[in-house]
Amino acid sequence: MFERTSRQGLVVYLYYNRDARKVSKYGDVHYHSRRLRYLLLYLNQEEVEETMAELSQQKFVKEVKPSYFDEIDTDFVGSLYREESLEKVN
C-alpha cells in the first residue's frame, strides 16, 4: 500500500509575503503567517540539507531554520508522576 516517509519541517522567514508562492515549489506549505512573514514548509528528510542551502541562497528569503518538533518529548503518560517526584526532591 503506502510507505510512511519521514518528513521534517523548515521555518522560512521572508522579506515580503508576495514571495510565498515561490517557496511552494520546494515542499508542502503547511502554514503561512502573513503578519510575521514566515512559512512552515514540510519536505522529505533526505532533502532537508540541500533545500536549506538552496533556500538560504534565494534573495527573497531572510532566514531558514529547521523545525525541532521531532526532538520534543511527547511521552505524556506518567508525566504528572515525574513532576511530583521532582518537587519532592527539591
N, C-alpha and C positions, 0 to 999 in steps of 0.2 A: 504494500500500500504506500504510505508516505513515510519518509525517513525524517526524523527530527534533526534539524541542524542547529548548532549553537550560534547564537547571534549576540551582538553587543551593540550598545547604544553609543552614539557620539553626540556631544553637545557642540553645535556650530554657532558661534556668535557672528552676526552680520553687521555691516555698516548701515545698510539700508534694507528695508523689508521687501522692496521690489525685486531683490535678488534671490528670494527664497525659492523661486521656481528653478533656478539654475542648479541648486543643491539637490533637487529631487532625482537627478539622473545618477547620483552616487549610491542611493539606497532608498529605503522607505521612510518618508517623513511621518513621524508619529504625532508630533506636536509642534506648533509654531506660536511663539509668544510675540505678538506684534508690539506690545508695549516695551518689553525688554530686549527685543530684537535678537532672539535666538531660536534655533531649531533643535528638536530631538530627532536624530536620524538613526535608524536601525539597519544594520547590514551583517553579512556573514562574518564569523570570527576570523576566517582566513584572510579577509580583505581589509581588516581594520588598519594595519600599519601603513599599507600603501595608499589607502584612501585618506588617512590623516595627513600624510606627506603631500598628497596631491591637493587636498583642500586647503592646506595652510599656504600653498603657493598661489592660490587664487587671490586676485586683488580685491574682490568684494567680501572676503572673509576676514574678520578681525582676529578670531582665535578659535582653535579646535581643541576640545578636551574629551577624553574617554569617560564613559559613564561607569561608575563603580558599583552599580546596583547588584551585580552578581556576587560581590565580595561582602555584602551586608548579611549578617546572621539572621536568617528568617526562621529559626527554630524557636517557636514561641511556647512550645509545650514545656511546662515546668519553669518558665521564666520567672513567675511570681515567687516560686520557692527559692530560686537562685538569688533573687533580690532580697528576700527576707534573711537568708543566711549571711549575705554580705553586711546587712545592717547590724546583725548580732555580733559580728567580728569587730566592727568599728565601734 
